[in-house]
Amino acid sequence: MPVMQALIFLSIAAQSSRGSPPGGQELAASIGVTESRISRNVTLLEEAGLVERRRDPLNPRAKPVFVTSEGYAFLERITALVTRH
């Protein structure tokens, strides 16, 4: 996984764990890149099955990004590898 995708994935996971799945603007602000770059990388993460965009019922234009169960399993594998070394 390229570094930018890893940063975005970890940012999504961190923000989601605090109960507020991020949208593109929040991700761009937290990482310091453009929304366009976020969008391209979130699409790649979606294609890998690690995250998914969902419509916000309160704001139809918003599409917060959620970590999927496959994404959480991936995160657990990474955490296990890091803590072993």
C-alpha positions as CSV (number, residue, x, y, z in Angstrom):
1,M,0.0,0.0,0.0
2,P,1.5,3.4,-1.0
3,V,2.3,5.8,1.9
4,M,-0.5,8.3,1.0
5,Q,-3.1,5.6,1.0
6,A,-1.8,4.3,4.3
7,L,-2.0,7.8,5.9
8,I,-5.5,8.3,4.6
9,F,-6.6,4.8,5.8
10,L,-5.2,5.4,9.2
11,S,-6.8,8.8,9.4
12,I,-10.2,7.4,8.5
13,A,-9.8,4.7,11.1
14,A,-8.7,7.1,13.8
15,Q,-11.5,9.6,13.2
16,S,-14.1,6.8,12.9
17,S,-13.0,5.3,16.2
18,R,-13.9,8.7,17.8
19,G,-17.4,8.3,16.4
20,S,-17.2,10.8,13.6
21,P,-16.5,9.2,10.2
22,P,-14.7,11.8,8.1
23,G,-15.6,13.3,4.7
24,G,-13.2,14.4,2.1
25,Q,-12.8,17.9,3.5
26,E,-12.0,16.6,7.0
27,L,-9.5,14.1,5.6
28,A,-7.8,16.7,3.4
29,A,-7.5,19.1,6.4
30,S,-6.1,16.4,8.7
31,I,-3.5,15.2,6.3
32,G,-2.7,18.5,4.5
33,V,-3.5,17.5,1.0
34,T,-6.1,18.5,-1.6
35,E,-9.6,17.0,-1.6
36,S,-8.9,15.8,-5.1
37,R,-5.9,13.7,-3.9
38,I,-8.1,12.4,-1.0
39,S,-10.9,11.4,-3.4
40,R,-8.5,9.5,-5.7
41,N,-7.0,7.6,-2.8
42,V,-10.3,6.9,-1.1
43,T,-11.5,5.4,-4.4
44,L,-8.5,3.1,-4.4
45,L,-9.1,2.1,-0.8
46,E,-12.7,1.4,-1.7
47,E,-11.7,-0.8,-4.6
48,A,-9.5,-2.7,-2.1
49,G,-12.5,-3.2,0.1
50,L,-10.9,-1.4,3.1
51,V,-13.4,1.6,3.2
52,E,-16.7,2.6,1.9
53,R,-18.4,5.9,1.3
54,R,-22.0,6.2,2.6
55,R,-24.6,8.9,2.1
56,D,-25.4,11.0,5.2
57,P,-29.2,11.0,5.7
58,L,-29.0,14.5,7.2
59,N,-26.9,15.9,4.4
60,P,-27.4,14.3,1.0
61,R,-24.3,15.9,-0.4
62,A,-22.0,14.5,2.3
63,K,-20.4,11.1,1.9
64,P,-18.6,10.2,5.1
65,V,-16.0,7.4,4.7
66,F,-16.2,4.3,6.9
67,V,-13.8,1.5,7.5
68,T,-15.2,-1.9,6.4
69,S,-14.9,-5.1,8.4
70,E,-12.2,-6.1,6.0
71,G,-10.5,-2.8,6.7
72,Y,-10.6,-3.4,10.4
73,A,-9.1,-6.9,9.9
74,F,-6.4,-5.4,7.8
75,L,-5.7,-2.8,10.6
76,E,-5.5,-5.6,13.1
77,R,-2.9,-7.5,11.0
78,I,-0.8,-4.4,10.6
79,T,-1.0,-3.7,14.3
80,A,0.1,-7.3,15.1
81,L,3.0,-7.0,12.7
82,V,4.1,-3.6,14.2
83,T,3.9,-4.7,17.8
84,R,5.9,-7.9,17.1
85,H,8.9,-5.9,15.9
